[in-house]
């Protein structure tokens, strides 16, 4: 009996290692062989805690402008096109059946250092069948900035060292060498470049129409278009470290608009336009609490009522009218965290006027392993958000809206409304 238990434990440990390695096809095959048969009904949890939200569909209803969404990836090397499956699912959910023949690529550059690589911005255009609604999806690939710094660890992936490891451990080590350094690098000298990459991307978002965008060239965004900011609707979608980049990026833009001396009149007009906007951020595998460790508090915190209430003394100094954060977290994602209210008050800039909706959602299936306990693939729980139909539907059509909420959300998700 002891030997049987010992063997099962070894199988579980080996399986967990395979799942952690991200080798999904091999992990799936082993899982099907050793795990109990999965229930025919999908019983994965989906709980929404917070105020109702309308999703991107509500922004498409507004006829004056376009809806523009910026995707910011997390750790690890990402090639242009990494978000294709996500934005195609999103377009289908939004009933956008017309698209551009080609996407546009802009090699991002800074006017202060034109030769320094800042990553790639890929843009795809979608419209509804009547061509009355327009949706532009901006995909930022910033990992070109960090890839050279990770060359320091390249020797560890060479045959000289890798052959000494067990095969599964080697896969895990390669994955660790690709993803682990990025949060550390972000705290160093490359942080400014990554945030410049974000601000350049946001600038291109606010720069007019599809026809105004260059393609397949290196370019610097000169000046945001105030009329575009007034008319268009914006949103961010981020994953893991990308959420920290989005928050820091907006604070950096606000500081520049408030303190920058160059083009002072333009800065004031852009700032005035932005502070009338509501820009939601859909955060997948949210890591804001973990990525706050070791960081200073923002210059402005604990003053939400002063900046975000119309009766507040500093209402005119806000960055945005509102920043709704919709934070998706799988409890089996080892790198994801919910955002408690006290965290927002203490650690996030009050001028962003942030409200949080936490979504507790099982991305990975949970299996019963030989009656000895339950196991979920932590890798799938971390990287599977953008292909999950419930996540896509929530981003597209929100929750708590009787006429517009998607059927899959009504059937598979539970909404718990929170009030003051």
N, C-alpha and C positions, 0 to 999 in steps of 0.2 A: 504493500500500500504506500509506504514511504517513497519507494522508487517511482510509482505512478505519479504521485503528487510532485515529486522533484522534476520529472520529465515534463509535466504540464507547466510548471513554473518556468522551466528553460524555454519551452515553446513560446510562452507569453512574452518573456524577455526578448527572445529573438524576433518575434513579431513586432513588438513595440519598437525595436531598433530599426526594422525595415520601414515601418510607418514613419518614424521620425526622419528617416533618410530622405524622404520625398520621392522615393522610387515607387511611384504609385501603382504601376502595372504589376510589378513583382509583389508589392505589399497586398494588392487586391487578390492576387491568386492565392497567396498563403492564407489570407483572411477567409476566403471562400472554403478553403480546405479544413481549417481548424476552428473557425468560429461557428457558433450555432446559427441555424438558418434565420435569416432576417425576417421580421414580421412583414406580411404582405401590405399592411397599412403603414403609411409614413406617420410615425408618432413623434417626430422631432419637435422640440419645443420652439415656440415663437411667441414671445411676450413683449408688448410695447408699453413702456412706462413713461408717461408724460402727456403733454397736451397733444391734441390732434394736429396733424399737419397734412398739407394738400399735395405735396410732391411736385415734381416738375410740370405735371399736366396743368396745374393752376397757373403757372407762369406762361405756358403756351397760349392760354386763353386770351391774354392781353394782346391786343392787335397792333399796338404802336411800334413794337420792335421785335427783336429776336430773342430766343433763349440760348445762352452760351454757357457751356459747362466745361470746367477745367479739371482733368484727372491728374492727380499727383501720386506717383507710386511710392512704395516703401523701400525697405532694404533689399539689397541684391542688385545684380546687373540686369537692366531691362532694355530691350531693343525696341525701336519704334514699331508700333503695331501690337504691343503687349495687351492693350485693352480692347482689341477688335471684337472678341466674343461678347464682352460686356456691353459695348455701345450698340452692337447689332441687336442684342436682346432688349436693350432699353428703347431703341427706335421702334421695334416691333410692339412693345408694350404701349408706347405712345401713339401707335397707329400712324407712323411716318413711313410711307412706302416709296418715296422718291428720294434718290440720293445722287450725289455728284459722281461722275465717271471716275474721277481720281481724287485722292486726298492731296492736301498741300503740306509740304515740309519746310519749316524754317529752322536753319541752324542758328541757334540763339547766340547773340554777341552783345558785348557791353561797349558803350562808347568810350569808357575809361581804359579798357584793355581789349581791343578788337580781336586780338589773336588768341585770347584765352577761350577754350571750349566751354560752353555753358549748357550743352545738351541740345536736344531736338524737340521742336514743337510740331506735332502732326495734327492737322485739322480735317475733319470730315463734315460734310454738309448733308442735312436731311430736311425734307419737306413733307407735308401731308399730300394726299392725292390731288386736292384742289389747289395746291401750292399757295395756300394762304397762311400757313404756319411754317416758320423756319427755325431749325435747331442746328447749332454749330457745336461740335464736340472737339475740344482741344486736349490733346494727350501730351503731357510733358514727360520726357525721358531725361532725367538729370544725372543718371548714374555715370555718364562719361566723365563727370567731374571727379568722382571718387575711384574710378577703375585704376588709374595710374598709381594712386597711393596704395592700393591693395596689392600692387606688384611686390611690395615688401614681403608678402606671404607666399609668393608664387613658388618659391623653392620647396615649400612644404607639400605642394601638389605634384611635385616631380617624382619620377620613378625612384630616385635615390632615397626618398623618405616614404612614399606612399606604399611601396611594396612590402614594407615591414608591418603594415597594419592588416588586420582582418578586413575582408572585403566590405562588409557592412559598415565597419568603423571608418573605413576610408571614404565611403560615400558620405557619411555623416560629417567627417572632417572637411571635405571639400565644400559641402553646403555651409558649414560654419565659417570657413574662410571667405566665402562669398558674401554672406549676410551679416556676420557678427561685427566686422569693422565699421560698417556704415554709421551707426549711432555714435561711435567714438570719433570717427572722422568729422561728423557734423558738429561736434563740440570744439573742433580745432579750427585751423586756418581756412578750411574749405567751406565752412558754414556761410561766410559772406557770399561766396560764389554760388552756392546752392540757393540762397535767398534771392540773389540777383537773377538767377534762372527763373525763379518763381515770379518775381516782379516784372521781368521782361515778358513772360507768358501772359500775365494779367494785363499788361499794357497792350499786347496784341489783341487780347479779348475785347478791349475797350476801343479798338481802332477801326470803327466803321464796319463795312460789310464784307462778304465773302470775296467780292471782286477787288476789294482794296488790299487783300492779303497777298504778299509775294509767295513764290513757291520755289523749292529746290535751290535755295540760295542762303548765304549767310547775311543776316540783316539785323539792324538795331531798331527797336521801336522808339521813335522820337517823342511823340506827344500823344497822350490819350485824347480821344474824341469826346468832348463834354456832351454833345448831343446824343452820342451812342450810349453814354452812361445814363443819361436821362431816360432814354427810350427802351433800352435793352434790359433783359433780365439775366442775372448771373447766379451760378451755383458752383460749388467745388465738390468733387468726389476724391477721397483720399484713402490711402491704406497705410497702416502702421506708422512708420516715421514720416510719411507724407502728411499726416494730420498735424504733426508738430511744425512741419515746414509751412503749411498753409496758415496756421495761427501766427507764427513768427513773421511770415511774409506780409500779412496784412498789417501787423503792428509796425513793421519796417516801412511799409508804404505810407502809413499814417504819419510816422515821424518825419519822413522826407517831405511830405506835403506841408507839414506844420513848420518845419525848421529850415528846409532847403531855400537857398537864396536864388538859385538859378530859375529863371522863368517864374518869378514870384506870382505874377498875376494869374498865370495858367494854373499854378499849384492851388491857389485859392479857389478858382472856379471848379477844378476837379474835386477838391476836398468838399466844397459845398454840394456838389452833385452826389458824391459817394455817401455823404451822411444822410441822404434821403433814401438810401437803398437798404433792402433786406436781402442778404446773401446767405443762403443755407449751406452748411457743410455736412456732407454725408460721409461719416468716418467708418471705414471698415477695419476690423481688428484694432480698435482704438487703443493707443498706448500713451495717451497724454500723462496719466499719473506716473508711469514708470519713467518717461522721458523728462519729467520735471525734476527728478532726483539730481541734486548737485547744482541746480540752476538758481539764479537770483530771482526774487519776486519781481513781477513787472512794476514799472514805475507807478502805474495807476492800478490799484486793486482795492476791493472792498468798498467801492463807491458806485455801485450800479444805479441806485436810485438817483444820485446826483447827476449822472450822465445820461441815463436812459429814460427817465420820466420827463414828460413835457413840462412838469413843474420843477424839475431839478435845476439847481443853480448852474450846472455846467452842461446843460443839454445841448447847447450850441457847439460844444467841443467834442462831441461823440465822433467816432470813426464811421459807424454805420447805425442806421436806425435799429436794426436787429440782426443778430447772427444766430439763427437756429442751428444747433448741433444735433444731428441724429446719429447716435453712436451705436454701431452694431458690434456685439461682443458674443462670441461663443464661449460658454464657461469652460469648455475643453480646449480652447485655444490658450496655450500656456503664456502667450505674449499679449493678451488682450485684457482690458480693464473697463469696468463701468465708470461713469463720471458722477461722483456724488455732488450734491449742491454746494457743500462747503469747499470743494475743490475749485469750483468756478469762482466763488467769491474771493478766495485767497490767491489763487495761482494764475488766473486768466485776466487779461486787461479789461477793466471795467468799461472802457470806451467802445469795446466791440459789442456791448449789450447782448451777451450770450444767454440763451435759454437752451436747456438740454433735454432731449428725449432719449432715454436709454432703451435699446432693443436687445433683450436676452434671447438669443436664437441658436439652436443647434444646427450648425452647418454640416458637421460630420455626424454620421450615424453612430449610435451607441450600441455596442454589442455585449451580449452576456457571454463571458469566456468560461466555458466549462462549469458554470455555476459558482466560480470562485471570485467573481467580481465583474464589473462592467468596464469596457475599454472603448475609447473613441480615438480615431487617428488624429493626433494633435497637429500634424502637418496639414491635413485636409481642413481641420478646424481653423487654421490660420490663413490659408491661401484660397479657400473656396467661396468666399463671400460674393465676388463679382460674377459668378456663374450660377448662383442660387436664385431660382425663380422668385422666391418670396422676397429676397433682398431687392432684386430688380423691380418687382411690383411695388414695393414700399417706396423706393426712390422715385418711381414714375408717378404713382397715384396716391401715395400717402396712406393714412389710416384715419378712421373716425368720420369719414365723409360719405354720407349715405348714398349719394348718386355716383360718386367717382371712384371710391375705393375698389381695388381689383378683387375679383371673386376669390382668388387664391389666398388673399390676405384675410378676407371675411371668413373663409373656411378654416384656414390653418393657423391664424394668429389671434391672440387674445390681447385686446387693448385695455390697459388699466390707466384710466385718466387720473392725473394728479392735479390738485388744486392747492392754492395757498391756505 
